[in-house]
Amino acid sequence: MASLTLDRVTKIFGDEGNDIIAVDDLSIDTENGEFIVLVGPSGCGKSTTLRMIAGLESITEGEIRIDETVVNDQQPQNRNMAMVFQSYALYPHMTVRENMRFGLEESTDLSDEEINQQVEETATMMGIEELLDRKPSELSGGQQQRVALGRAIVRDPQIFLLDEPLANLDAKLRAQMRTELQRLHDELGVTTVYVTHDQTEAMTMSDRVAILNDGALQQVATPLEAYHRPANQFVAGFIGEPTMNFFEMEVQGSRLTGDTFTYPLSEEVKGSIGDVTHVILGIRPEDIDLISEVEEEHDFETTVDVVEPKGNENNVYLTFDESGEGGKTLVAVVDGLQSVEAGQPTVARIPQTAIHIFDANTGQALHNRSLEEAEEIEPRI
């Protein structure tokens, strides 16, 4: 096991005058044994970052350190890392046993007996011991993924690098493999860097998430912090499904005024905004309550536009205009047993304890809900 440090790492592709900055001044410290997930939209630089860590891509600027050793110029085979690819990259002409043996044969002086023992122990751990004499073409996608993981584990590396390893699996198998990967990490305790565009994987598997956009790091935080205390509007909008509701508002005294509604603020929340006058009000769909009538100043009359039943919950799309034309949509998530129908008038409660406020010009967070309040909320059933 080892710690991993990215110190102001930059990667630029192209010739002078036609440069593309794929990764821009990226700094992340990963602790010994930590599971960190790089997440972001396609093209944000996460896979390029992983390839630079592995040594498959050169670094334009900055340093990558394993413990205290700078590895910028080390060859991939000398970095003591193991990488699992999205495509699995199994040798089709080799059996599972031969695939898992290959790395040990090439990089160690272990005897055949010792290699076989390590392969069989790892195969048992992965639940693929009965597949050792099959070839990749005889395996399902999930079995191939286990073999790819087993081939990495058998090398006993300091660091695991996983590049969207579950992307080719169906939804049910992805959920199962997420659990297995967490169990394996707990058992092995190896520092792991995992790349994905899937926020569910990022939130459920990581000790911390590093959110990237356009090659730049937006925030490094625990999943809970990223969800409830996003550093900026991009993070707030990227993390969470359905995405956070956003409304452009002007600060007028102790109120936020927008095209569709006016939102009163307490003195404490108003104080966190400072002198900013143009802001974005954010509220997560699951923090909105639908009630029958207006009872307080943060309740707003709306009309149900569309209902998306999901079984355990419903996504409800609301408009502030009864006609549903030209009005800003507000998305709420309610219990699946709560009866809601299109065209129905309802009242949306947007509690001040759950709102987020961002600078409309910079996107930076000015006010987030507190984690203490978030932890007090009863979990949904």
C-alpha positions in Angstrom: 0.0 0.0 0.0 1.1 3.6 -0.6 -0.1 7.2 -0.6 -0.5 8.9 -4.0 0.0 12.6 -4.6 -0.8 14.7 -7.7 0.9 18.0 -7.4 -0.2 20.6 -9.9 -0.4 18.1 -12.7 -1.1 19.5 -16.2 -1.5 17.7 -19.5 -1.6 19.6 -22.8 -2.2 17.9 -26.1 -1.4 19.5 -29.5 1.2 21.8 -31.0 1.9 25.4 -30.1 -1.0 27.6 -31.0 -3.4 24.7 -31.1 -3.1 23.4 -27.6 -5.8 21.5 -25.8 -5.6 21.5 -22.0 -6.9 18.1 -21.0 -5.9 18.4 -17.3 -5.3 21.8 -15.7 -3.2 22.2 -12.6 -4.6 19.2 -10.7 -3.7 18.6 -7.1 -5.0 15.7 -5.1 -3.6 13.9 -2.1 -4.7 10.3 -1.7 -4.0 8.6 1.6 -2.6 5.2 2.2 -5.5 2.7 1.6 -8.0 5.3 0.5 -10.6 4.6 -2.2 -10.9 7.8 -4.2 -13.2 8.3 -7.2 -12.5 10.7 -10.1 -15.9 11.6 -11.5 -17.2 14.1 -14.1 -18.8 14.3 -17.5 -17.2 12.8 -20.6 -14.1 14.8 -21.7 -13.4 16.3 -18.3 -9.9 14.7 -18.0 -10.5 11.9 -15.6 -9.2 9.0 -17.8 -6.3 11.1 -18.9 -5.4 11.7 -15.2 -5.6 7.9 -14.6 -3.3 7.2 -17.6 -0.8 9.7 -16.3 -0.8 8.1 -12.9 -0.2 4.7 -14.6 2.6 6.1 -16.8 0.7 5.5 -20.0 0.6 9.2 -20.7 3.4 11.7 -20.2 3.0 14.8 -17.9 3.3 18.3 -19.3 3.8 19.9 -15.9 3.7 19.0 -12.2 4.6 15.9 -10.2 3.1 12.5 -9.4 4.5 11.0 -6.2 4.0 7.5 -4.7 4.8 8.0 -1.0 7.7 10.5 -1.4 9.0 9.2 -4.7 8.5 11.2 -7.8 7.5 8.8 -10.6 7.1 11.2 -13.5 9.8 9.4 -15.5 9.3 5.9 -14.3 8.1 3.3 -16.7 4.6 1.8 -16.0 6.0 -1.6 -15.1 8.2 0.0 -12.4 5.4 1.9 -10.6 3.9 -1.2 -8.9 0.4 -0.4 -10.0 -2.3 -2.6 -11.5 -4.9 -1.2 -13.9 -8.4 -2.6 -14.8 -9.8 -1.3 -18.1 -13.3 -0.7 -19.2 -12.8 -3.2 -22.0 -11.3 -5.8 -19.6 -8.4 -6.3 -22.0 -8.2 -10.1 -21.5 -6.0 -12.1 -23.9 -8.5 -14.1 -26.0 -6.2 -17.0 -26.8 -5.3 -17.6 -23.1 -7.4 -19.3 -20.4 -8.4 -17.5 -17.3 -5.5 -19.1 -15.4 -3.0 -18.0 -18.1 -4.4 -14.4 -18.1 -4.0 -14.2 -14.4 -0.5 -15.7 -14.4 0.8 -13.6 -17.2 1.7 -10.5 -15.2 3.4 -12.5 -12.5 5.5 -14.4 -15.0 6.6 -11.2 -16.6 7.3 -9.1 -13.6 8.4 -11.5 -10.8 10.9 -14.3 -10.1 8.3 -16.5 -8.5 8.3 -20.2 -9.2 5.5 -21.8 -11.2 4.2 -23.4 -8.0 4.1 -20.0 -6.2 2.4 -18.4 -9.1 -0.2 -21.1 -9.3 -0.9 -20.8 -5.6 -1.4 -17.0 -5.8 -3.6 -17.4 -8.8 -5.8 -20.0 -7.2 -6.1 -18.1 -3.9 -7.1 -15.0 -5.8 -9.6 -16.9 -8.0 -11.2 -18.3 -4.9 -11.5 -14.8 -3.4 -13.1 -13.6 -6.6 -15.4 -16.7 -6.9 -14.0 -17.7 -10.3 -12.0 -20.8 -9.3 -14.3 -23.0 -11.5 -13.5 -20.8 -14.5 -9.7 -21.1 -14.5 -9.5 -23.4 -17.5 -12.0 -21.4 -19.7 -11.2 -18.8 -22.3 -12.7 -15.3 -22.2 -15.1 -16.0 -25.1 -16.7 -18.6 -22.8 -17.4 -16.1 -20.0 -20.2 -13.7 -19.4 -19.5 -10.0 -19.0 -19.6 -10.2 -15.2 -17.2 -13.2 -15.2 -14.8 -11.4 -17.5 -14.9 -8.4 -15.2 -14.0 -10.6 -12.2 -11.1 -12.1 -14.2 -9.8 -8.7 -15.0 -10.0 -7.7 -11.3 -8.4 -10.9 -10.3 -5.5 -10.4 -12.7 -4.9 -7.0 -11.0 -5.3 -8.4 -7.5 -2.9 -11.3 -8.0 0.0 -8.9 -8.6 -0.4 -7.5 -5.1 0.2 -3.9 -6.2 0.6 -0.7 -4.1 -2.1 1.0 -6.0 -5.2 -0.1 -8.0 -6.3 2.0 -11.0 -9.8 1.3 -12.3 -11.0 3.0 -15.5 -14.9 2.7 -15.6 -14.7 -1.1 -15.0 -18.4 -1.6 -14.7 -19.5 0.5 -17.7 -20.2 -2.6 -19.9 -22.3 -4.4 -17.4 -26.1 -4.3 -17.1 -27.7 -2.3 -14.3 -28.3 -5.2 -11.9 -24.8 -6.6 -12.3 -23.3 -3.2 -11.9 -25.0 -2.9 -8.5 -23.8 -6.3 -7.5 -20.2 -5.6 -8.6 -20.2 -2.2 -6.8 -20.8 -4.2 -3.6 -18.2 -6.7 -4.4 -15.6 -4.0 -5.2 -16.3 -2.3 -1.8 -15.9 -5.7 0.0 -12.6 -6.3 -1.8 -11.3 -2.9 -1.0 -12.1 -3.4 2.7 -10.4 -6.8 2.6 -7.3 -5.8 0.7 -6.9 -2.2 1.9 -5.0 -1.1 -1.2 -5.0 2.5 -2.3 -7.5 2.7 -5.2 -8.2 5.4 -7.8 -11.5 4.7 -9.6 -12.7 6.6 -12.7 -16.3 6.9 -13.6 -18.9 9.2 -15.1 -21.6 7.5 -13.0 -22.4 9.5 -9.9 -24.0 6.5 -8.3 -20.8 4.6 -8.4 -18.9 7.7 -7.1 -21.2 8.3 -4.2 -21.7 4.7 -3.1 -18.1 3.4 -3.4 -15.7 6.2 -2.5 -14.1 7.4 0.7 -13.8 10.7 -1.2 -14.8 12.0 -4.6 -12.8 14.3 -6.8 -15.2 16.1 -9.2 -13.6 17.4 -12.5 -15.0 19.6 -15.3 -13.1 20.8 -18.4 -9.9 19.4 -17.0 -10.1 21.4 -13.7 -10.7 20.1 -10.2 -14.0 21.4 -8.8 -14.0 19.8 -5.4 -12.5 17.0 -3.4 -14.8 15.9 -0.6 -16.6 13.0 1.0 -19.8 11.9 -0.8 -21.9 13.6 2.0 -20.0 16.8 1.8 -20.2 16.9 -2.0 -23.9 16.4 -1.9 -24.9 18.7 0.9 -22.1 21.3 0.7 -21.1 21.6 -3.0 -18.2 24.1 -3.7 -20.0 25.5 -6.7 -23.0 25.3 -8.9 -21.4 22.8 -11.2 -20.9 20.3 -8.4 -24.4 20.9 -7.1 -25.9 20.2 -10.5 -23.7 17.2 -11.3 -24.2 15.4 -8.1 -27.7 14.2 -7.4 -30.5 12.7 -9.6 -32.8 14.4 -10.4 -30.5 17.4 -10.5 -30.8 20.3 -8.1 -33.4 23.0 -9.1 -31.8 26.3 -9.9 -33.5 29.8 -10.1 -31.8 33.1 -11.1 -32.6 35.6 -8.5 -31.8 39.2 -7.5 -31.1 40.2 -3.9 -33.5 42.9 -2.8 -33.1 43.6 0.9 -33.9 40.4 2.8 -35.6 38.8 -0.2 -34.6 37.0 -3.4 -36.7 38.1 -6.3 -37.0 36.1 -9.5 -39.3 35.8 -12.5 -41.6 33.3 -10.9 -41.5 33.8 -7.2 -40.0 35.8 -4.3 -38.1 34.0 -1.5 -37.7 35.6 1.9 -34.4 35.1 3.8 -33.5 35.2 7.4 -30.8 37.7 8.5 -28.3 34.8 9.0 -28.7 33.5 5.5 -28.8 37.1 4.0 -25.5 37.7 5.9 -23.8 34.8 4.1 -24.5 36.3 0.7 -22.5 39.5 1.5 -22.6 42.2 -1.2 -23.5 39.9 -4.1 -26.7 41.0 -5.8 -27.2 38.4 -8.6 -27.5 34.9 -7.3 -28.7 31.4 -8.1 -31.1 29.8 -5.6 -30.8 26.0 -5.4 -33.0 23.4 -3.9 -32.8 19.6 -4.2 -36.0 17.9 -5.4 -36.1 15.5 -2.4 -36.1 18.5 0.0 -39.3 19.9 -1.4 -42.6 19.0 0.3 -45.9 19.0 -1.5 -48.8 20.1 0.8 -52.4 21.1 0.4 -52.4 24.8 1.2 -50.1 27.7 1.9 -49.1 27.8 5.6 -45.9 29.8 5.7 -43.8 32.3 3.7 -41.7 29.6 2.0 -44.8 27.8 0.5 -45.7 28.5 -3.1 -48.7 27.7 -5.2 -47.9 25.4 -8.2 -49.5 23.1 -10.7 -48.4 19.6 -11.4 -47.3 19.3 -15.0 -45.8 15.8 -15.3 -45.5 12.8 -12.9 -42.8 10.2 -13.4 -43.7 7.1 -11.2 -40.6 5.1 -10.1 -42.2 2.8 -7.7 -40.7 3.8 -4.4 -40.9 7.5 -5.3 -42.4 9.9 -7.9 -40.6 12.6 -9.7 -43.1 15.5 -9.9 -42.6 18.4 -12.4 -44.3 21.5 -11.2 -45.0 24.9 -12.8 -45.7 28.2 -11.1 -48.0 29.1 -14.1 -51.3 27.2 -14.2 -51.1 27.1 -18.0 -47.6 25.4 -17.8 -46.4 27.7 -20.6 -43.3 29.7 -20.3 -42.9 29.1 -16.5 -39.9 27.7 -14.8 -40.2 24.1 -13.8 -39.7 22.9 -10.2 -38.9 19.2 -9.7 -39.9 17.5 -6.5 -39.4 14.0 -5.3 -42.2 12.5 -3.2 -43.1 9.2 -1.8 -44.3 6.6 -4.3 -47.6 6.1 -2.4 -48.4 9.8 -2.4 -51.2 10.4 -4.9 -50.2 13.1 -7.5 -51.8 13.7 -10.9 -51.0 16.0 -13.8 -53.0 19.2 -13.8 -53.5 19.1 -10.0 -52.9 22.3 -8.1 -50.6 21.8 -5.1 -48.3 23.8 -2.8 -44.6 23.4 -2.9 -42.7 24.0 0.4 -39.1 25.1 -0.1 -37.6 25.1 3.4 -34.9 27.6 4.1 -32.9 25.1 6.0 -32.3 23.1 2.8 -31.5 25.9 0.3 -28.2 26.6 -1.5 -27.2 30.0 -2.9 -24.5 30.5 -5.5 -22.9 33.6 -7.0 -24.5 33.9 -10.4 -21.3 35.3 -12.0 -18.7 32.9 -10.6 -20.8 29.9 -9.7 -19.1 29.7 -6.2 -21.3 28.6 -3.3 -22.2 31.5 -0.9 -24.5 29.4 1.3 -25.1 25.7 1.8 -27.2 23.7 4.2 -25.3 22.6 7.2 -24.2 19.0 7.5 -25.5 18.9 11.1 -29.0 19.6 9.7 -28.5 17.0 6.9 -27.6 14.3 9.4 -30.7 14.9 11.5 -33.0 14.1 8.6 -34.7 10.8 8.8 -33.8 8.4 5.9 -36.5 7.8 3.3 -38.1 4.4 3.4 
